[in-house]
Amino acid sequence: MAIALAVNVAMLAAAAVGGFAFGSLALLADAGHVLSDVGAIGVGLIAAGMAARPAAGRRTFGFLRGEILAALANGVTLVAVAVLIFVAAIGRLSGPPDVEAAGVVAIGAFGLAGNLVATLVLAAGDRSDLNLEGVLRHSFADALGSLGAIAAGVVILATDWLYADPLAGMLIGLLVLASSWRLLREPFDVLMEAAPRGIDVDAVGRDMAAVSGVREVHDLHVWTVTSGFPALAAHVMIDPAEEVDEVRRRVEALLAERYGIEHTTLQAMSEPLLELEDRRPER
């Protein structure tokens, strides 16, 4: 992400100067998106640093969810950038200004090269990290935005059709908006304690109940603490003829091997103990 940040700062300067110098909304739209990238990567780096801090005090999970909050902030930023691009493009459709197309193509090509470098660097990282994935999607959408700016410049050079520039800006806005969807959906799921994607909670419950020595599973909860960190909690009723700790270890082994869930909280109780608790007088 540090390498991608340096590349994006250089592209931001080029796109902003080129957009104002050549009168191109497509370049300015690309610059706006790159600006959101710079902020996204900065937030991502801060969040990654926070997530590495050890748990302490009231924060028993540390700052692991800082990465989720950063991804959500990136998604909201992308939506805001898309809206600003649409507003500017609609305003230009009524009377597109002159655009120096050759300069637009040159700056767009520079931005495309930089975005490809940044995207390749980020794609080599851990794609299960939602924070990193958010930064990568910013970078990939930027590469598509640069392609749009190049296309607009080429069309204007070939046909002198000035509407190509605001239309390219609107296309970039659509790409920006589309890239925000996962960054809004997945952090929302994590914050709402939804089960991780790809894990069928009913199937997990059935598999746990099928473990030798387990009679019943209830109050089952599966959620994600942060990217790549699923967790589970459940009440497990044990056959009184079985050793409680041994059955619990079997269930934990199943969850780790079949579902990759290693952070578990299992309240394992044998039936006689449950019956004894039910006979306790109420206070």
N, C-alpha and C positions, 0 to 999 in steps of 0.2 A: 504493500500500500504506500510505503514511503517513496518507492520508485515511481509509482503511478501518480503520486501527488506532484513530484517534480515535473513530470511530463505534462500534466494538466495545467500547471501554472504557466508553462511556456506556451501552450496552445491557447489559453485564455487571453494572454497578452496579444497574440497574433490575431485571434478571431475578433477581439474587441476593436483593436486598431483598424483591421481590415474592414469590419462592418461599418464603422463611422467614415472611414476614408473613401470606401467604394459605394456607400449608400445602400448596402445589402441587408435586408431583413433576415434572409437565410443565414448570413454570417452572424448577425446579432443574436438570432435565435440560438445558433450553435454556441455562441459565447455565453449566453445565459445558461444554457445547459452545462457547459464546462464550468461555469462559476458554481453551479449547484454541485458539480462533481468535486471541486476543490473543497467546498464545505463538507460534502459527504465523506470524503476521504479523511479530512481532518477530524470529523466527529468519530469516524470509524477507528482511527488510530487511538484517540483518547479512550473510546469504549474498550478497545482491546487491552489497553494498559490497565484500565479499571478492572476488567475481568480477571486479570492476572493477579490482582491483589488478594491476599488470603482472607478467609472469613474471620470476622471478629465481632465481639459485642452482640448487638441486636441483629446484625446482618449475618445470619448463620450460613447463608449461601454466598457471602461476599458481595461482589458487584457483578456477578455473572450476567444478570439481565440488563446490564448497561448496553451490551451488544444488541439486544432485542430493541431497546428504546432507540438506539442509534439507527437501526434498520427502519423502524417506524418513522422516525424523523426524516430519513432520506426519502421514504415513499411520499410523505406529505409534501416535502420540498419539490419533488418531481411533479406532483399535481399542480402546485402553485406556478412552477415554471411553464408548464403546458398551458395554463390559463392565460398567462401574460403573453405567450407567443400567439395564441389564438386572437386575443384582443388586438395586438399590433398588426397581425396579418389581415384581419377583417377591415381595419382602418385603411390599409394600403390597397385593398382591392378596389376601392372607389376611385383611386388615382395613383397608380404605382409610380414612384419617382425613378429617375434615370439611375441605372446601375452600371458600374464599370465591371463588366462580366469577366474580363481577363484576370483582374485582381481577385475576384471572387473564386475563380477556379484555382488560382495559385494558393490562396490561403486555405481553401477547402482541401486541397491535396496535402498541404502541410498538416492540417488537423487530422485528416484520415490516417496519415502515416503515424502520427503521435498516438492516436487512439488505438490503432492496431497494436502498437508496442505495449501500451498500458494494459489493453485487454488480454494479450498473451501472457504478460507477467502475472496479472491477477488470476487468470484461469489456471495457472500452475499451483495455486494455493488450495486450501481445504474448502471444497465447494459445499460441504455440509454446514459451514459457518455462515449463518444468515447475515451477519455483519459484513463479511467479505463478499458474499453473494450480492448484497445491495450495492456495494461499490463497483463490483464487476458489471452489474446491469447498467449502472450509470455510464460506465466507460463504453460498453457495447452500444448503447443508444446514441452516445456521442459519435461513434464511428458511423452509424447510419445517418446521423445528422450531417456529418461532413460529406457523405455521399450525396445527400440531398442538396447541399450547397453547391457541390461540383456540378450536379445535373442542372440546377437552375442556371449557373453561369454558362454552361455549354449551350443550353437552349437559347439564352439571350444572345450569345455570340452568333448562333446559327440563324436565328429568326428575328431577333430584335423584339421578341415578345416579352414585355416587362412583367406581365402577370406571373411569369414562371417563378419570380423571386418570392412574392407573398404566398403563392401556392406551395412552394417548397418549404416555406416557414411553417405553414399549417401541417404539412406532412411530418415535419420534424416534431411538431407539437403532439401529433397523434402517436408517434413512436415513443416520445417521452411519457405520455399518459399510459401507454400499454406497458412500459417497463416498470411502472409504479405499482401494478396490480399485486404482484407477489409480495412486494415490500409492505403493502398495507394488510394483505390477507394473513400472512404467516405470523408476523408479530402480534396481530390481533388475536389469533388462535392461541399463541403462547400466553399472552396476558389474560385470556379468558380460561386458562387451564384446560384447553381442549387436548384430547389424546393426539400424539404425534401422527402425522400423515403416514399411511402405510401400516398402521397397527390397528387391527380389528379388536376392540375391547371385548366384545362378546366371545370371540375366539380365544382370547387370552383367558377369560374366565372359565371357558369350557376345558381348556388345556390344563389349567391349574386344578380344576375339580377332578380331572382324570388321573392326577398323580396318585400313585399308590399311598394309601393311608389318609387321603383327604376325603372328607364326607361332604363338605359344603364350602362354597366361597361366596362371601357377600361384602357389601360396602366396598366394591372394587373401584379404585380411581387410578387413572393413568394420565400423566401430564408431562409437559416439557419444562424443565427449569431454564435451559437456554439451548442454543443449537448443539445437537449431538449429546444432550444430557437428559434422556427420558427418566421418569421416576414412576414408581407404583406404590400404592398402599392398599391393603385389603385385610379383612377378617377371614381367617381360615379355620374351619372346624375340623379337628383331627379325630380319627378313630381312636377310642380309648385304649385299644390294644397296641397302638403304635407309640413309639417314642416321639414326643412332640418336636424336639430339636432336629431329629433325623428327617422327619417329614418336611419341616421347614427348609432344611438344606436341599432336599429334592426339588421343592418348588422354586427356590432361588436359582438352582442350576438350570431348570427348565427355562425360566424367564431370561437368564443370561444367554443361554445357547440358542434359543429359538427366536427371541425377540430383541436381544441386545439390551435388555433392561437390567442393569446391575445395581441401581440405587433403589432398594425396596424397603418398605416398612410393613412387615407382616405380623398381625396380631394372631398368633397361632394358639388355639385353645382346644383341649380335649373335651368331649361331651360331658363327662361327669363333673368337670369343673364348671361348665356352663350351667348345668342343672343346680349345682351348689349355689352359684351366684343368684340364680332365679329364686331360690328359697330364702335368701337373705331378707330380713324385715326392712321395710322402707323406713327412712328416718324423717 
